[in-house]
Structures are given as structure tokens and as C-alpha cells.
Amino acid sequence: MAAPIPKLLLATRFGGPALATFDDKDIPGINRCEPSEREIGGASETASGKGRFDIVASKRQWRVETTHLELATVNDLYEYLRNEKMWGWGDWWCWRMGERGTITVRARITEWQERPLDGAPHLWAVFFTVIEQ
């Protein structure tokens, strides 16, 4: 279950400081930033039928949802990720990691989706996944 955004941070969704950044580029309108772990490794069965699992690393990932973004903001971020970064690695920070500027993680953004909000076509929601390097 996702941890709710603290009441203190609710006001920052609209017009305040961003709750996430990628390469110091603000990502405003964060609704949700759910962390999870993914294991890097392999699983198989031995000849005797016993399971075998070799973990090489455990990496973090975040599922992020934004809402009420102006189309220009969505386009700026998309163009930066697609054309300048080519969906590559950058410095990721979100409010769940601690105070801004103290901790960043090398990560990349993937699974980008965007859609206009119902009843407000000038405002957009964006959904994406951040994967730790």
C-alpha cells in the first residue's frame, strides 16, 4: 500500500516546490511515488528437483503518478528524457528519499504514459517507472 503524501507536502503539489527531480529538473504534481525492490538474478531447478536462486543485486524502483500538469510541462519533461537523455541514466530524487539535495540515485525513467484529465483537457496526468542503476 502506498504511503500517503504528508499533509505538509500536499500544498507543494500545486505551485510549491517539486516533490521529485530528475537531473535537477523539477517534476511537479506528484500524486504517488511508490517504492519497491526488484531482484537481479536467476532461478532454476537442479537435476534433483531442488530450486536454486542466485541473487546478484537488489535494485530499487519507484512507480510515479502525477496529475494536473500543464501540457507544456509534460512536453518539456518528455522532450528532455527522449531527446537529451535518450531515456538514459540521470540523478533521481523524490520526497520519500529524504530532504531535497541530500540524496540522489542514478536511475532512468521508463514506461512513460500520459493522458489528458477527464473534464480538463488542458491538464494532463503522467505515469512512469524509475529504475535504479
Backbone as CSV, one residue per row, in Angstrom:
resi,resn,N_x,N_y,N_z,CA_x,CA_y,CA_z,C_x,C_y,C_z
1,MET,0.839,-1.180,0.000,0.000,0.000,0.000,0.882,1.241,0.000
2,ALA,0.525,2.210,-0.777,1.314,3.428,-0.898,1.161,4.288,0.347
3,ALA,2.296,4.839,0.773,2.251,5.772,1.890,1.646,7.076,1.398
4,PRO,0.719,7.647,2.157,0.114,8.910,1.718,1.129,10.040,1.779
5,ILE,0.928,11.031,0.953,1.782,12.207,0.987,1.464,12.968,2.268
6,PRO,2.494,13.303,3.072,2.240,14.034,4.310,1.481,15.330,4.054
7,LYS,0.609,15.697,5.018,-0.200,16.908,4.867,0.651,18.132,4.584
8,LEU,1.825,18.185,5.196,2.727,19.312,4.984,3.108,19.444,3.515
9,LEU,3.187,18.308,2.807,3.604,18.333,1.415,2.446,18.478,0.440
10,LEU,1.228,18.311,0.894,0.088,18.407,-0.017,0.051,19.750,-0.737
11,ALA,0.370,20.807,-0.028,0.337,22.142,-0.625,1.383,22.293,-1.719
12,THR,2.449,21.482,-1.687,3.505,21.631,-2.678,3.125,21.026,-4.022
13,ARG,2.038,20.257,-4.085,1.630,19.653,-5.352,1.296,20.710,-6.388
14,PHE,0.687,21.775,-5.962,0.220,22.796,-6.891,0.910,24.120,-6.582
15,GLY,1.952,24.416,-7.340,2.605,25.709,-7.223,3.754,25.775,-6.252
16,GLY,3.968,24.778,-5.433,5.077,24.800,-4.489,6.273,24.051,-5.044
17,PRO,7.250,23.776,-4.183,8.427,23.039,-4.648,8.054,21.640,-5.127
18,ALA,8.785,21.151,-6.104,8.510,19.824,-6.658,8.833,18.744,-5.639
19,LEU,8.095,17.646,-5.713,8.305,16.515,-4.822,9.248,15.484,-5.418
20,ALA,9.726,15.721,-6.643,10.689,14.839,-7.287,11.481,15.632,-8.317
21,THR,12.707,15.155,-8.574,13.536,15.757,-9.615,14.250,14.650,-10.381
22,PHE,14.597,14.960,-11.619,15.447,14.097,-12.425,16.487,15.002,-13.047
23,ASP,17.760,14.802,-12.695,18.843,15.703,-13.119,18.523,17.150,-12.748
24,ASP,18.006,17.351,-11.552,17.631,18.676,-11.037,16.505,19.335,-11.811
25,LYS,15.845,18.604,-12.699,14.663,19.101,-13.405,13.446,18.752,-12.554
26,ASP,12.708,19.751,-12.124,11.544,19.524,-11.267,10.478,18.693,-11.961
27,ILE,9.881,17.781,-11.199,8.725,17.019,-11.663,7.580,17.380,-10.724
28,PRO,6.736,18.319,-11.127,5.658,18.793,-10.249,4.453,17.860,-10.268
29,GLY,3.499,18.129,-9.404,2.213,17.445,-9.424,2.246,15.984,-9.017
30,ILE,3.241,15.579,-8.227,3.340,14.170,-7.829,2.140,13.795,-6.958
31,ASN,1.455,12.763,-7.371,0.338,12.196,-6.618,0.783,10.988,-5.825
32,ARG,1.673,10.225,-6.428,2.093,8.958,-5.842,3.535,8.668,-6.241
33,CYS,4.296,8.146,-5.288,5.677,7.727,-5.537,5.894,6.469,-4.707
34,GLU,5.594,5.316,-5.304,5.631,4.042,-4.582,6.948,3.313,-4.824
35,PRO,7.749,3.135,-3.776,8.997,2.393,-3.951,8.763,0.884,-3.877
36,SER,9.621,0.146,-4.550,9.625,-1.311,-4.443,11.033,-1.791,-4.750
37,GLU,11.266,-3.066,-4.556,12.567,-3.671,-4.828,12.429,-4.667,-5.969
38,ARG,13.436,-4.752,-6.773,13.478,-5.808,-7.783,14.806,-6.530,-7.637
39,GLU,14.756,-7.826,-7.745,15.954,-8.629,-7.576,16.549,-8.942,-8.939
40,ILE,17.849,-8.796,-9.031,18.575,-9.145,-10.241,19.204,-10.506,-9.985
41,GLY,18.796,-11.498,-10.747,19.323,-12.841,-10.527,18.621,-13.842,-11.407
42,GLY,18.844,-15.084,-11.107,18.252,-16.144,-11.892,17.706,-17.237,-11.002
43,ALA,16.660,-17.909,-11.482,16.060,-19.019,-10.753,16.004,-20.228,-11.680
44,SER,16.263,-21.388,-11.116,16.188,-22.620,-11.909,16.020,-23.800,-10.956
45,GLU,15.866,-24.977,-11.531,15.800,-26.202,-10.742,17.014,-27.044,-11.066
46,THR,17.566,-27.682,-10.041,18.684,-28.577,-10.258,18.151,-29.922,-10.754
47,ALA,19.048,-30.804,-11.127,18.654,-32.127,-11.626,17.871,-32.910,-10.574
48,SER,18.134,-32.643,-9.299,17.416,-33.357,-8.233,16.048,-32.738,-7.941
49,GLY,15.720,-31.642,-8.617,14.418,-31.022,-8.444,14.388,-29.896,-7.421
50,LYS,15.511,-29.610,-6.793,15.547,-28.515,-5.813,15.641,-27.174,-6.532
51,GLY,15.000,-26.208,-5.969,15.057,-24.863,-6.533,16.382,-24.197,-6.219
52,ARG,16.840,-23.371,-7.144,18.093,-22.643,-6.953,17.857,-21.203,-7.384
53,PHE,18.299,-20.269,-6.567,18.107,-18.860,-6.861,19.391,-18.126,-6.545
54,ASP,19.939,-17.451,-7.519,21.172,-16.688,-7.348,20.868,-15.201,-7.501
55,ILE,20.982,-14.466,-6.403,20.765,-13.018,-6.446,22.104,-12.336,-6.666
56,VAL,22.133,-11.466,-7.662,23.329,-10.680,-7.939,23.219,-9.319,-7.254
57,ALA,22.015,-8.753,-7.285,21.792,-7.435,-6.690,20.306,-7.238,-6.417
58,SER,20.032,-6.286,-5.556,18.660,-5.847,-5.310,18.610,-4.365,-5.644
59,LYS,17.741,-3.991,-6.542,17.646,-2.605,-7.004,16.285,-2.029,-6.644
60,ARG,16.270,-0.737,-6.379,15.008,-0.060,-6.084,14.360,0.430,-7.366
61,GLN,13.047,0.555,-7.307,12.314,1.207,-8.380,11.131,1.937,-7.763
62,TRP,10.646,2.944,-8.462,9.536,3.764,-7.992,8.503,3.863,-9.095
63,ARG,7.253,3.660,-8.750,6.140,3.892,-9.683,5.593,5.272,-9.338
64,VAL,5.617,6.170,-10.303,5.288,7.572,-10.057,4.053,7.957,-10.863
65,GLU,3.168,8.708,-10.222,1.988,9.260,-10.889,1.942,10.753,-10.605
66,THR,1.680,11.514,-11.651,1.491,12.955,-11.492,0.095,13.305,-12.000
67,THR,-0.372,14.451,-11.620,-1.669,14.904,-12.101,-1.684,16.427,-12.185
68,HIS,-2.637,16.942,-12.929,-2.850,18.385,-13.075,-1.612,19.111,-13.597
69,LEU,-0.960,18.519,-14.609,0.191,19.173,-15.228,-0.241,19.865,-16.516
70,GLU,0.281,21.053,-16.726,0.050,21.747,-17.994,0.738,20.948,-19.101
71,LEU,0.162,20.959,-20.292,0.730,20.204,-21.400,2.161,20.643,-21.695
72,ALA,2.461,21.926,-21.560,3.827,22.420,-21.803,4.820,21.774,-20.839
73,THR,4.426,21.581,-19.588,5.294,20.932,-18.594,5.543,19.479,-18.970
74,VAL,4.481,18.781,-19.376,4.604,17.386,-19.804,5.547,17.294,-21.008
75,ASN,5.342,18.160,-21.986,6.168,18.135,-23.191,7.630,18.450,-22.893
76,ASP,7.884,19.424,-22.016,9.265,19.773,-21.655,9.987,18.575,-21.044
77,LEU,9.334,17.908,-20.104,9.948,16.757,-19.453,10.142,15.609,-20.439
78,TYR,9.119,15.349,-21.259,9.213,14.271,-22.253,10.353,14.537,-23.242
79,GLU,10.426,15.753,-23.757,11.480,16.092,-24.713,12.863,15.963,-24.085
80,TYR,12.988,16.366,-22.837,14.272,16.227,-22.141,14.658,14.753,-22.035
81,LEU,13.728,13.924,-21.580,14.021,12.497,-21.400,14.293,11.799,-22.729
82,ARG,13.516,12.126,-23.748,13.626,11.434,-25.042,14.800,11.944,-25.878
83,ASN,14.902,13.257,-26.010,15.891,13.812,-26.934,17.248,14.101,-26.304
84,GLU,17.264,14.624,-25.080,18.542,14.947,-24.450,19.141,13.752,-23.713
85,LYS,18.321,13.020,-22.987,18.818,11.871,-22.215,18.719,10.564,-22.990
86,MET,17.898,10.520,-24.029,17.633,9.296,-24.780,17.243,8.162,-23.824
87,TRP,16.392,8.518,-22.858,15.879,7.599,-21.835,17.010,6.965,-21.026
88,GLY,18.114,7.686,-20.899,19.286,7.161,-20.189,19.298,7.518,-18.715
89,TRP,20.432,7.254,-18.092,20.601,7.412,-16.656,20.740,8.871,-16.260
90,GLY,20.209,9.198,-15.085,20.316,10.536,-14.525,20.197,10.455,-13.018
91,ASP,20.192,11.604,-12.358,20.084,11.663,-10.894,18.625,11.830,-10.491
92,TRP,18.080,10.854,-9.791,16.684,10.823,-9.362,16.596,11.140,-7.874
93,TRP,15.625,11.976,-7.521,15.291,12.233,-6.120,13.779,12.362,-6.009
94,CYS,13.218,11.811,-4.940,11.815,12.073,-4.611,11.708,12.281,-3.106
95,TRP,10.649,12.917,-2.691,10.475,13.313,-1.294,10.560,12.128,-0.336
96,ARG,10.301,10.921,-0.794,10.351,9.744,0.085,11.778,9.360,0.451
97,MET,12.762,9.919,-0.261,14.167,9.585,-0.016,14.812,10.480,1.025
98,GLY,14.136,11.530,1.422,14.716,12.465,2.383,14.708,13.875,1.829
99,GLU,15.396,14.748,2.525,15.413,16.155,2.155,16.048,16.373,0.785
100,ARG,15.447,17.265,0.018,15.942,17.557,-1.332,17.402,17.998,-1.291
101,GLY,18.179,17.465,-2.211,19.583,17.846,-2.299,20.520,17.003,-1.449
102,THR,19.976,16.143,-0.588,20.837,15.341,0.278,21.121,13.962,-0.294
103,ILE,20.168,13.390,-1.025,20.314,12.039,-1.558,19.759,12.010,-2.981
104,THR,20.528,11.463,-3.903,20.015,11.151,-5.232,20.476,9.742,-5.583
105,VAL,19.813,9.154,-6.550,20.127,7.807,-7.006,20.302,7.867,-8.513
106,ARG,21.306,7.194,-9.050,21.434,7.067,-10.503,20.329,6.146,-10.965
107,ALA,19.519,6.626,-11.886,18.344,5.876,-12.309,17.942,6.326,-13.709
108,ARG,16.972,5.612,-14.269,16.403,6.038,-15.539,14.889,5.913,-15.468
109,ILE,14.221,6.707,-16.288,12.762,6.703,-16.331,12.326,5.853,-17.514
110,THR,11.354,4.990,-17.269,10.851,4.090,-18.299,9.329,3.973,-18.175
111,GLU,8.699,3.291,-19.091,7.251,3.043,-19.085,6.439,4.341,-19.000
112,TRP,6.839,5.325,-19.771,6.185,6.638,-19.792,4.791,6.534,-20.402
113,GLN,3.791,7.047,-19.697,2.423,7.141,-20.206,1.873,8.507,-19.829
114,GLU,1.085,9.081,-20.714,0.459,10.374,-20.407,-0.950,10.379,-20.970
115,ARG,-1.822,11.141,-20.305,-3.202,11.249,-20.783,-3.813,12.531,-20.246
116,PRO,-4.754,13.118,-21.022,-5.447,14.314,-20.521,-6.423,13.926,-19.421
117,LEU,-6.652,14.838,-18.506,-7.605,14.578,-17.424,-9.031,14.736,-17.951
118,ASP,-9.908,13.879,-17.507,-11.318,13.976,-17.900,-11.883,15.312,-17.435
119,GLY,-12.546,15.991,-18.325,-13.181,17.257,-17.974,-12.227,18.438,-17.924
120,ALA,-10.927,18.196,-18.125,-9.948,19.291,-18.123,-8.854,18.966,-19.139
121,PRO,-9.166,19.048,-20.430,-8.214,18.615,-21.459,-6.913,19.421,-21.501
122,HIS,-6.868,20.564,-20.842,-5.630,21.340,-20.811,-4.701,20.865,-19.692
123,LEU,-5.183,19.951,-18.845,-4.367,19.388,-17.770,-4.135,17.906,-18.036
124,TRP,-2.937,17.446,-17.698,-2.532,16.084,-18.025,-2.043,15.337,-16.800
125,ALA,-2.138,14.022,-16.867,-1.552,13.117,-15.872,-0.452,12.327,-16.567
126,VAL,0.623,12.072,-15.858,1.742,11.299,-16.386,2.048,10.176,-15.406
127,PHE,2.345,9.005,-15.952,2.692,7.830,-15.156,4.013,7.288,-15.697
128,PHE,4.942,6.947,-14.802,6.214,6.369,-15.256,6.846,5.587,-14.127
129,THR,7.852,4.790,-14.499,8.610,3.991,-13.534,10.050,4.473,-13.552
130,VAL,10.639,4.589,-12.377,12.042,4.952,-12.233,12.779,3.707,-11.763
131,ILE,13.863,3.344,-12.454,14.610,2.132,-12.140,16.042,2.510,-11.752
132,GLU,16.451,2.076,-10.584,17.808,2.335,-10.092,18.847,1.620,-10.959
133,GLN,19.979,2.287,-11.185,21.043,1.686,-11.996,21.745,0.579,-11.231
